[in-house]
Amino acid sequence: MTEASLLERRKYRASLLFEEIITNNRLELADEIFASDFYWPQFDLRGPDGVREWVRAFRDAFPDIDDRVVDQVAEGDVVVSRLRCVGTQKGSFRGLAPSGNKADFTAIGIDRFEGDMIVERSAYFDLADLMRQLEHRSIEIPSVDRP
């Protein structure tokens, strides 16, 4: 496999988290994409089960979520994805009580691979913009940074 085809394959595999596991609730795919020793340090989540835990919490907050890859860049063992996320907040999320409002926000995912498997990830989004769209004026910071 050439370096270019490996990078394209990794971009595709990273996109499955957003467009299949999250959007279509295909939790079983986590075992095919995330290594058994996968680690998500922001939330102290490990393995495919940790991914499923995060996706369940996200989908509880935004049951109609539609995550779509807008752009991806891959270099070496890292894939960076820019996403468009659209969903209605029906449950609590990151300290924000349910609002019933729809949000359309951007997120950035950074995934590190070993071979074909994601072994580490981090994710970022503009919380202030999300709060504005959901009509939240304050946030209760959770004591533990978990999903």
Summary of the structure (lengths in Angstrom):
residues: 147
radius of gyration: 15.2
end to end distance: 36.7
largest distance: 50.8
contacts: 426
relative contact order: 0.18
helix: 34%
strand: 37%
